[in-house]
Every structure is written in C-alpha cells, then in structure tokens.
C-alpha cells in the first residue's frame, strides 16, 4: 500500500501498468490494455509493449492527459443499492454506481463487484493496485452474504458446498452455508466464501435447487456493512486501513 505520492522504490523503477493503477486511473489489467491500444505515451511517444519501467520523474500521458501522481491510498465502504451496476460505462445505458456516488469523491475503483440485483457492502478505493490485490483469494479475505432463497433447503447439500463444486466446467471453491430461518417456501441463509466469481452465489445455490430472490453482502474481509443505509458511503479511517492492510500482508 502506498502512502506517499512517490513510490518508495521509484528510483529503481516500476511497471507502467502498476504506476497507472496506483494513480487510481484504472486497474492494472485495464492499464495493460490501454498500453496495447496505444493510448499511453512517455515523453510524447506512444508506448509499445513491452512497456519500460518508469520512475516518479517519468512524464506519462494517457489520452494526451498527464497522469496524476499516486496519492495517499484511501478506501470507502459503500452500501450498494439494488438496481445499479458496477461498471463505469454500460453499453445498455443502465445506471451505474458511479452515477449515484457523491460527486465529492475522487476517482475510485471497486474492489470486486456486485451484480445488478445484488446489494450491500462494496469497497471502493483510489488505488487500482490495492483493488487488484484485495480481489485475489490468496489475500485470505472472506465475503459474507445474507441470502433469501426460494425452494426446499436440503441441509446435507448445503453442507457439501464446503468441499467446493464444479458447475458447467467452472470450479467454485469451498463455501460455508448455514440455514438461518424458513417461512413457507422462502428461507434465509448465510454464505461465506473467498473467491467471489461472477454470479457465484446464485449459480451455486441453483445447483442445489434454490432460487435467490435477495442477495446482500454484509462483509468483505474485516469490513462490515454495519449501519450503512442503501446509497450511503463512508471513508475508512487511515489508521484502520493501514492496520488491516498490514494484517492482510502477514496472511499472504
């Protein structure tokens, strides 16, 4: 995690895509794609793969605009409402979280995603490199969800999810699933997992004949949704963030 505007190892140089991610412009993967597309220049010349290492003194432009310095890493908790998507630009014209976030926020990236019909805790950061790191299962951070499902709950099949499951050739890791309550054909479950693949909860529960009709993420790693109301956003204090990032590094 970078707390200064200049990387501690800037003298030795760092990868261009990583530098762009630390500036909060995009994820490292997006940065690599932009470099391939010729959108990035160093000293006025288009960068061609493989990109050279850069330092704090390297003059970098993206779409002919100077790349901002990598500032202090910040993170926010956001209660994503249902009905918003987690992309910056949707070709179908649907409303995104970036349309709804307060204009006072700097440019931010999401740490993982929640789909259109999911709600609850979404972490935001101005540091693309940190976002990439925390999305990885190797970081060890669990995601916890409260899920309302329709159908007959088979406790044994829920317990078997702890061994992981393969669906249509896709392997999903271990999931801890518990039954909280049932009323008629609807039940509330709590699920804990570490991967967070696209639509993982919905697909895994469909494999045990349960249809998700509400999905709420209540925590991501050490951070809780808590009392945040839908649409509310709150910055995580710097001291807390530094402590938790240190814990994450020690777990790796």
C-alpha positions as CSV (number, residue, x, y, z in Angstrom):
1,X,0.0,0.0,0.0
2,X,1.5,3.4,-0.9
3,X,1.0,6.2,1.5
4,X,3.2,8.7,-0.3
5,X,2.9,10.5,-3.7
6,X,6.1,8.8,-4.8
7,X,6.7,5.1,-4.7
8,X,9.4,4.1,-2.2
9,X,11.2,2.2,-4.9
10,X,10.7,4.8,-7.6
11,X,14.4,5.1,-8.1
12,X,14.6,1.5,-9.3
13,X,11.6,1.9,-11.5
14,X,8.2,0.1,-11.5
15,X,5.9,-1.3,-14.2
16,X,4.0,1.3,-16.1
17,X,0.6,-0.5,-15.6
18,X,1.2,-0.7,-11.9
19,X,2.0,3.1,-11.8
20,X,-1.2,3.8,-13.6
21,X,-3.2,1.7,-11.2
22,X,-1.6,3.3,-8.2
23,X,-2.7,6.7,-9.6
24,X,-6.3,5.4,-9.4
25,X,-6.9,5.8,-13.1
26,X,-7.8,2.2,-13.8
27,X,-7.0,-1.4,-12.8
28,X,-3.6,-2.9,-13.8
29,X,-5.4,-5.1,-16.3
30,X,-7.1,-2.1,-17.9
31,X,-3.8,-0.2,-18.0
32,X,-2.1,-3.0,-19.9
33,X,-5.0,-3.0,-22.4
34,X,-4.7,0.8,-22.8
35,X,-0.9,0.5,-23.4
36,X,-1.7,-2.2,-26.1
37,X,-4.2,0.2,-27.7
38,X,-1.6,3.0,-27.9
39,X,-3.3,5.4,-25.6
40,X,-0.3,5.8,-23.3
41,X,2.7,8.0,-24.1
42,X,6.1,8.5,-22.4
43,X,7.8,11.8,-23.2
44,X,5.3,12.3,-26.0
45,X,5.9,9.0,-27.7
46,X,3.4,6.1,-27.8
47,X,4.4,3.2,-25.6
48,X,4.6,-0.2,-27.3
49,X,4.7,-3.5,-25.4
50,X,6.8,-4.4,-23.5
51,X,6.4,-1.2,-21.6
52,X,9.6,0.2,-20.0
53,X,9.9,0.7,-16.2
54,X,9.1,4.2,-15.0
55,X,10.0,6.4,-12.1
56,X,8.4,9.3,-10.3
57,X,10.1,11.6,-12.8
58,X,8.8,9.9,-15.9
59,X,6.4,12.1,-17.9
60,X,3.4,9.9,-18.7
61,X,0.2,10.8,-20.5
62,X,-2.9,8.8,-21.1
63,X,-5.2,10.0,-23.9
64,X,-2.8,13.0,-24.0
65,X,-3.6,14.0,-20.4
66,X,-0.9,14.0,-17.8
67,X,-1.0,11.0,-15.4
68,X,-1.7,12.3,-11.9
69,X,0.7,11.5,-9.1
70,X,-0.1,8.4,-7.0
71,X,-1.6,10.0,-3.9
72,X,-2.3,8.6,-0.5
73,X,-4.3,5.3,-0.6
74,X,-7.9,5.7,0.6
75,X,-10.8,3.3,0.9
76,X,-14.5,3.7,1.4
77,X,-17.4,1.5,2.5
78,X,-20.4,1.8,0.2
79,X,-23.9,0.3,0.6
80,X,-24.7,-0.5,-3.0
81,X,-28.5,-0.4,-3.7
82,X,-30.2,-3.0,-5.9
83,X,-30.6,-1.8,-9.5
84,X,-27.1,-0.4,-10.1
85,X,-24.2,-2.0,-12.0
86,X,-20.6,-1.8,-11.1
87,X,-19.1,-0.6,-14.3
88,X,-18.1,2.9,-15.3
89,X,-19.9,2.7,-18.7
90,X,-22.7,0.4,-19.6
91,X,-23.5,-0.1,-23.3
92,X,-27.1,-0.8,-22.4
93,X,-27.5,2.6,-20.7
94,X,-28.3,1.2,-17.3
95,X,-27.5,3.3,-14.2
96,X,-24.1,2.6,-12.6
97,X,-22.8,3.1,-9.1
98,X,-20.7,5.9,-10.5
99,X,-23.8,7.8,-11.5
100,X,-25.0,7.5,-7.9
101,X,-21.9,8.1,-5.8
102,X,-21.3,11.6,-4.3
103,X,-19.6,14.0,-6.6
104,X,-17.2,14.9,-3.8
105,X,-15.5,11.5,-4.1
106,X,-12.3,11.3,-6.1
107,X,-12.0,8.9,-8.9
108,X,-12.5,5.4,-7.4
109,X,-12.4,1.8,-8.4
110,X,-14.5,-1.1,-6.9
111,X,-12.8,-3.9,-5.1
112,X,-14.7,-6.8,-6.7
113,X,-18.3,-6.3,-7.9
114,X,-21.9,-6.9,-7.0
115,X,-24.3,-7.6,-9.9
116,X,-27.3,-5.6,-10.8
117,X,-29.7,-7.3,-8.4
118,X,-27.3,-7.6,-5.5
119,X,-26.9,-5.1,-2.7
120,X,-24.9,-4.4,0.4
121,X,-21.2,-3.7,1.1
122,X,-19.0,-2.7,-1.7
123,X,-15.4,-1.4,-1.0
124,X,-14.1,1.5,-3.1
125,X,-10.5,2.7,-3.4
126,X,-8.5,5.3,-5.3
127,X,-5.6,2.8,-5.6
128,X,-6.0,0.3,-8.5
129,X,-3.1,-1.8,-7.4
130,X,-4.7,-2.3,-4.0
131,X,-8.0,-3.2,-5.6
132,X,-6.3,-5.9,-7.7
133,X,-4.6,-7.3,-4.6
134,X,-7.7,-7.5,-2.4
135,X,-9.8,-9.2,-5.1
136,X,-7.4,-12.2,-5.1
137,X,-8.5,-15.2,-3.0
138,X,-4.9,-15.5,-1.8
139,X,-5.4,-12.4,0.3
140,X,-7.5,-14.6,2.5
141,X,-10.4,-12.1,2.9
142,X,-13.8,-13.7,3.2
143,X,-17.0,-12.3,1.7
144,X,-20.2,-12.9,3.8
145,X,-23.7,-12.8,2.3
146,X,-27.2,-12.9,3.7
147,X,-29.3,-14.7,1.0
148,X,-33.1,-15.2,0.7
149,X,-33.9,-18.2,-1.4
150,X,-37.0,-19.9,-2.7
151,X,-37.2,-23.7,-2.6
152,X,-36.8,-26.7,-0.3
153,X,-33.5,-26.4,1.6
154,X,-31.5,-29.7,1.9
155,X,-29.2,-29.2,4.8
156,X,-26.9,-32.0,3.7
157,X,-26.4,-30.5,0.2
158,X,-25.7,-27.1,1.8
159,X,-23.0,-28.7,4.0
160,X,-21.5,-30.4,0.9
161,X,-20.7,-26.9,-0.5
162,X,-17.9,-26.7,1.9
163,X,-16.0,-29.1,-0.4
164,X,-16.4,-26.9,-3.4
165,X,-18.5,-27.6,-6.5
166,X,-18.0,-27.7,-10.3
167,X,-20.8,-26.3,-12.4
168,X,-20.7,-26.3,-16.2
169,X,-16.9,-26.8,-16.1
170,X,-16.3,-23.9,-13.7
171,X,-14.8,-24.8,-10.3
172,X,-16.1,-22.9,-7.3
173,X,-14.1,-23.1,-4.0
174,X,-15.4,-24.0,-0.6
175,X,-18.5,-22.2,0.7
176,X,-19.8,-22.3,4.2
177,X,-23.6,-22.2,4.1
178,X,-25.9,-22.2,7.0
179,X,-29.7,-22.0,7.3
180,X,-30.9,-19.1,9.5
181,X,-34.7,-19.3,9.2
182,X,-37.5,-20.6,7.0
183,X,-41.0,-19.4,6.4
184,X,-43.1,-21.3,3.8
185,X,-41.1,-21.8,0.7
186,X,-38.6,-19.0,1.5
187,X,-35.5,-19.2,3.6
188,X,-32.7,-17.0,4.8
189,X,-29.1,-18.4,4.5
190,X,-25.7,-17.0,5.5
191,X,-22.9,-17.8,3.0
192,X,-19.2,-17.2,3.5
193,X,-16.7,-17.6,0.6
194,X,-13.3,-16.3,-0.5
195,X,-13.5,-16.3,-4.3
196,X,-16.4,-14.1,-5.4
197,X,-16.5,-15.3,-9.0
198,X,-19.2,-13.8,-11.3
199,X,-22.6,-14.7,-10.0
200,X,-21.1,-17.4,-7.9
201,X,-23.7,-17.4,-5.1
202,X,-26.6,-17.5,-7.5
203,X,-25.1,-20.3,-9.6
204,X,-24.0,-22.4,-6.7
205,X,-27.4,-22.2,-5.0
206,X,-29.2,-23.0,-8.3
207,X,-27.1,-26.2,-8.3
208,X,-28.9,-27.3,-5.1
209,X,-32.3,-26.3,-6.5
210,X,-32.6,-23.0,-4.7
211,X,-33.5,-19.7,-6.4
212,X,-32.0,-16.5,-5.0
213,X,-34.6,-13.7,-4.6
214,X,-32.4,-11.4,-2.5
215,X,-28.7,-11.2,-2.1
216,X,-27.0,-8.8,0.5
217,X,-23.3,-8.7,1.1
218,X,-22.8,-8.0,4.8
219,X,-19.0,-8.0,5.0
220,X,-15.8,-8.1,3.0
221,X,-12.7,-9.2,5.0
222,X,-12.6,-7.2,8.2
223,X,-15.0,-4.5,7.0
224,X,-18.8,-4.7,7.7
225,X,-21.7,-3.1,6.1
226,X,-22.9,-2.2,9.6
227,X,-25.5,0.6,9.8
228,X,-24.8,2.0,6.3
229,X,-28.1,2.6,4.5
230,X,-28.6,2.0,0.8
231,X,-26.6,4.6,-1.1
232,X,-24.5,5.7,1.8
233,X,-20.7,5.9,1.6
234,X,-18.2,6.3,4.4
235,X,-14.5,6.6,4.3
236,X,-12.4,4.1,6.3
237,X,-10.1,5.9,8.7
238,X,-6.4,5.8,7.5
239,X,-5.2,4.2,10.7
240,X,-7.7,1.4,10.4
241,X,-6.9,0.9,6.8
242,X,-3.1,0.7,7.5
243,X,-3.7,-1.8,10.3
244,X,-5.9,-4.1,8.1
245,X,-3.6,-3.9,5.1
246,X,-0.7,-5.0,7.4
247,X,-2.8,-7.9,8.6
248,X,-3.5,-8.9,5.0
249,X,0.2,-8.8,4.1
250,X,1.0,-11.1,7.1
251,X,-1.6,-13.6,6.0
252,X,-0.1,-14.0,2.5
